[in-house]
Amino acid sequence: MADLKSQTPTQTLDVLGRVCPFPLVLTKKTIEKAEAGTLLKVLCDAPASAEDTIPKYCEKNNYPYELIKIEDKGYWEIYIKKS
């Protein structure tokens, strides 16, 4: 897995407070509109989306991603590279 966290994101998507499936839907729409090479940072506090649906979407589409749980804040940062 690439070290995406150390790179500056091209775009940030805040889906905090949204419940499944909206984080995945909004992530898909944002990635589809983005140019190749875009590094998207997604802020997500829905466990099912952060740990399951968004990573599966990335794997299915061969998008490198990095998932980081921010324990003290209760959300995840998901870095997705559109190839």
N, C-alpha and C positions, 0 to 999 in steps of 0.2 A: 504494500500500500504506500502510495506517495506521501511525502510530508507536506500536506496541503495547508496545515494549520500555520506554518511559518510563512506562508505567502500572503500577500495583501489581496483580499477578496475584490473582485471586480464589482460585485453586486451583493447586497444583503437583503434577505427576505425574512421578515419578522412575522411568525405565525403563532406567537405566544398567545395563549388563551383560546386557541382554536382547537376543536376536538376532531378526531378522526371521522371522515377522511379528508377534511379540508387542508391540513398541512401537506398531504401528498398531492392533492389536486392543484394547489397553488404552486407547489414546487415544480410539478410537471409543466404547468403553463409557463412559469418563469424560465425554466430550462429550454423549453421548446422555442421561446422567443429569443433566447440568448444566442450570441455568435459563438462559433467554435473557439475554444480556448478560454472561455469565461470561467472564472472561479466564483461560484455562488456560495455564500455563507447563509445557512438557514438556522434561525433561532426557533426552537420548538420545545414545548413542554408537555406534549402528548406522548406518553411512553410508547404506545402501539405504533405511532407514526415514526418516532425517532429511532426505535430499536428494531422495527420490523418492516413496515411498508416502504418507507423512503429508501433504506438500504437495499431492499429487494428490487425496487425500481432501478436504482443505480447499477446493480449487478446485471439485471436483465438488459440494460442499455449500454453496458460496458463503460460506464462513467466512473472513474476513480473517485472514491469518497473517503472521508475521514470523520469519524463520529467521536465527539468528546462530550462527556457528561460534566456539567458544571455543578458539582455536588452542593455547594453552599447556596446556589441560586435556584436549584431545582429545575434546570432545563438543559437541553443539549445544544451544542453547536455542531452543525453538519456542514462539512466543506465538500462541495461537489464540483468536479472539473468536467466541463463539457468538452468532449474530444471531437 
